[in-house]
């Protein structure tokens, strides 16, 4: 038995449209009506456009007069823009112990802040060991504290819940990945501009000091010569 071939996703245009009549749409979206396909092709030629079948399932199929090359180019541009704006959801993970010390907590919190600022979700895992498993409130209070500390950058997307020996919470960023990326790039460019301005100011100061040096030395020599008691008046 023969197998089916590849189904083309290309729109049928011009002479490839084999039906006897079509429902015609003008180049500006106006409805022309049902016309014989030969007549529609003639209208396309007169307008220096293509006859494009945009709804083959219609009875009769719907065709439109358009510049097919321009149409394909614009669609390709839109597809590229959509791919560029598409962001992959990245979930970072941070693990803590319920009895974490202050220094380690601040370090871990700093990582969470960095992840959220970059527009990433963060999965926070509290790991219980031994008797700590009987004190789930320790982990719950720690997760609440962390959520409050980073509240300006993220929110609790998934509330704390027990998962075996662990307790898990998911934080989501307030800003989308694309927006966070733009903001971080703007901040990077601003810092670079500030550094460039500082360097330019330092060079200007050095150049001014270098230019003033010989003049000041010359003035000092003249003053010393005038005050020298051994020079005859």
C-alpha positions as CSV (number, residue, x, y, z in Angstrom):
1,X,0.0,0.0,0.0
2,X,1.3,3.4,-0.9
3,X,2.1,5.7,1.9
4,X,1.1,9.4,2.0
5,X,3.7,11.9,0.8
6,X,4.8,15.1,2.5
7,X,2.0,17.6,3.0
8,X,3.1,21.0,1.9
9,X,2.3,24.0,4.1
10,X,2.9,26.5,1.2
11,X,-0.1,28.4,0.1
12,X,-1.3,27.8,-3.4
13,X,-0.9,30.8,-5.7
14,X,-1.9,31.8,-9.2
15,X,-2.0,28.9,-11.7
16,X,-1.7,26.3,-8.9
17,X,-5.2,27.2,-7.8
18,X,-7.3,24.6,-9.7
19,X,-10.8,25.2,-8.5
20,X,-13.4,26.7,-10.9
21,X,-14.3,29.7,-8.7
22,X,-13.1,31.5,-5.6
23,X,-14.4,33.9,-3.0
24,X,-12.2,36.9,-3.8
25,X,-10.8,39.4,-1.3
26,X,-9.2,42.6,-2.6
27,X,-5.6,43.8,-1.7
28,X,-7.0,46.1,1.0
29,X,-9.2,43.4,2.6
30,X,-12.4,44.4,0.8
31,X,-14.8,41.6,-0.3
32,X,-15.1,41.3,-4.0
33,X,-17.4,38.2,-4.0
34,X,-17.5,34.8,-5.7
35,X,-15.8,35.0,-9.1
36,X,-14.5,32.5,-11.6
37,X,-10.9,31.6,-11.0
38,X,-9.9,32.8,-14.5
39,X,-11.3,36.2,-13.8
40,X,-9.6,36.4,-10.4
41,X,-6.3,35.5,-12.1
42,X,-6.9,38.2,-14.7
43,X,-7.6,40.8,-11.9
44,X,-4.3,39.8,-10.2
45,X,-2.3,40.2,-13.4
46,X,-3.8,43.6,-14.1
47,X,-3.0,44.8,-10.6
48,X,0.5,43.3,-10.8
49,X,-0.3,41.1,-7.8
50,X,-0.6,37.4,-7.0
51,X,-3.8,35.4,-6.4
52,X,-3.2,33.6,-3.1
53,X,-5.4,30.9,-1.6
54,X,-5.7,31.9,2.1
55,X,-8.5,29.6,3.1
56,X,-8.6,26.4,1.1
57,X,-11.2,24.8,3.3
58,X,-13.8,27.4,2.2
59,X,-16.6,26.5,-0.2
60,X,-15.5,28.0,-2.5
61,X,-11.9,28.6,-1.3
62,X,-11.0,32.2,-0.2
63,X,-8.4,33.9,-2.3
64,X,-6.8,37.3,-1.9
65,X,-5.0,39.6,-4.2
66,X,-1.5,40.4,-2.7
67,X,2.2,40.7,-3.2
68,X,3.1,37.2,-2.2
69,X,6.8,37.8,-2.0
70,X,6.3,40.8,0.4
71,X,3.8,38.7,2.3
72,X,6.3,35.9,2.9
73,X,9.1,38.3,3.8
74,X,6.9,40.1,6.4
75,X,5.8,36.7,7.9
76,X,9.4,35.6,8.2
77,X,10.3,38.9,9.9
78,X,7.4,38.4,12.4
79,X,8.5,34.8,13.1
80,X,12.1,35.9,13.8
81,X,10.9,38.7,16.1
82,X,8.7,36.2,18.0
83,X,11.7,33.8,18.4
84,X,13.8,36.7,19.6
85,X,11.3,37.7,22.2
86,X,10.6,34.2,23.3
87,X,12.1,33.4,26.7
88,X,12.9,30.0,28.1
89,X,11.7,29.5,31.6
90,X,14.7,28.8,33.8
91,X,14.3,27.5,37.3
92,X,17.3,28.0,39.6
93,X,17.6,26.0,42.8
94,X,18.9,27.0,46.2
95,X,19.3,24.6,49.1
96,X,19.3,25.6,52.7
97,X,19.4,23.9,56.1
98,X,16.8,24.8,58.7
99,X,19.5,25.9,61.2
100,X,21.5,27.9,58.7
101,X,23.8,30.5,60.3
102,X,23.5,34.2,59.6
103,X,26.5,34.5,57.2
104,X,25.4,31.5,55.1
105,X,21.9,32.8,55.0
106,X,23.0,36.2,53.6
107,X,25.1,34.5,51.0
108,X,22.3,32.2,49.9
109,X,19.9,35.2,49.8
110,X,22.3,37.1,47.6
111,X,22.2,34.3,45.1
112,X,18.4,34.3,45.2
113,X,18.3,38.1,44.7
114,X,20.6,37.7,41.7
115,X,18.5,35.0,40.1
116,X,15.2,37.0,40.6
117,X,16.8,40.1,39.2
118,X,17.7,38.2,36.1
119,X,14.1,37.2,35.7
120,X,14.6,33.5,36.7
121,X,12.4,31.4,39.0
122,X,14.0,30.0,42.1
123,X,13.2,26.7,43.7
124,X,14.1,26.9,47.4
125,X,14.7,23.6,49.2
126,X,15.0,23.2,52.9
127,X,16.8,19.9,53.7
128,X,15.9,18.3,57.0
129,X,18.2,15.8,58.7
130,X,17.7,13.5,61.7
131,X,15.5,15.1,64.4
132,X,15.0,18.2,62.2
133,X,12.3,16.3,60.4
134,X,10.1,16.6,63.4
135,X,10.4,20.4,63.4
136,X,8.9,21.4,60.0
137,X,8.0,24.8,61.4
138,X,11.7,25.7,61.4
139,X,11.8,25.3,57.6
140,X,8.5,27.0,57.1
141,X,9.6,30.1,59.1
142,X,12.9,30.2,57.2
143,X,11.1,30.1,53.8
144,X,8.7,32.9,55.0
145,X,11.6,35.0,56.1
146,X,13.4,34.6,52.7
147,X,10.2,35.4,50.8
148,X,9.8,38.6,52.8
149,X,13.5,39.6,52.4
150,X,13.3,39.3,48.5
151,X,9.7,40.5,48.2
152,X,10.7,43.5,46.1
153,X,12.1,41.3,43.4
154,X,9.9,38.1,43.6
155,X,6.7,36.5,44.9
156,X,5.7,33.1,46.2
157,X,4.6,31.2,43.2
158,X,4.3,27.9,45.0
159,X,3.7,27.9,48.7
160,X,6.0,25.9,51.0
161,X,5.1,22.2,51.1
162,X,6.7,19.1,52.6
163,X,8.3,16.6,50.1
164,X,9.8,13.7,52.1
165,X,12.7,15.0,54.0
166,X,12.6,18.3,52.2
167,X,10.4,21.4,52.2
168,X,10.0,23.2,48.9
169,X,8.9,26.7,47.8
170,X,9.1,28.3,44.4
171,X,9.7,32.1,44.0
172,X,8.8,33.8,40.8
173,X,10.3,37.1,39.5
174,X,8.1,40.2,39.3
175,X,9.8,41.1,36.0
176,X,9.7,39.0,32.9
177,X,13.0,37.5,31.6
178,X,13.1,39.8,28.6
179,X,12.4,43.0,30.6
180,X,15.0,42.0,33.2
181,X,17.5,41.4,30.4
182,X,16.9,44.9,29.0
183,X,17.2,46.5,32.4
184,X,20.4,44.7,33.2
185,X,21.9,45.7,29.8
186,X,20.9,49.3,30.5
187,X,22.5,49.2,33.9
188,X,25.7,47.7,32.4
189,X,25.8,50.4,29.7
190,X,25.3,53.1,32.4
191,X,28.1,51.7,34.5
192,X,30.4,51.6,31.4
193,X,29.5,55.2,30.6
194,X,30.3,56.3,34.2
195,X,33.6,54.5,34.1
196,X,34.5,56.2,30.7
197,X,33.5,59.6,32.2
198,X,35.7,59.1,35.2
199,X,38.6,58.0,33.1
200,X,38.2,61.0,30.8
201,X,38.2,63.3,33.9
202,X,41.3,61.7,35.2
203,X,43.1,62.1,31.9
204,X,42.1,65.7,31.8
205,X,43.4,66.3,35.3
206,X,46.7,64.6,34.4
207,X,47.0,66.6,31.1
208,X,46.3,69.8,33.0
209,X,48.9,69.0,35.7
210,X,51.5,68.1,33.0
211,X,50.8,71.3,31.1
212,X,51.0,73.5,34.2
213,X,54.2,71.8,35.5
214,X,56.8,73.4,33.2
215,X,55.1,76.9,33.6
216,X,55.1,76.7,37.3
217,X,58.8,75.5,37.3
218,X,59.8,78.4,35.0
219,X,58.0,80.9,37.3
220,X,59.7,79.5,40.3
221,X,63.2,79.7,38.7
222,X,62.6,83.4,37.7
223,X,61.5,84.2,41.3
224,X,64.5,82.5,42.7
225,X,66.8,84.3,40.3
226,X,65.3,87.7,41.3
227,X,65.9,87.0,44.9
228,X,69.4,85.7,44.6
229,X,71.6,88.2,46.6
230,X,74.7,87.5,44.5
231,X,73.2,88.8,41.3
232,X,74.2,92.4,40.6
233,X,71.4,94.8,40.2
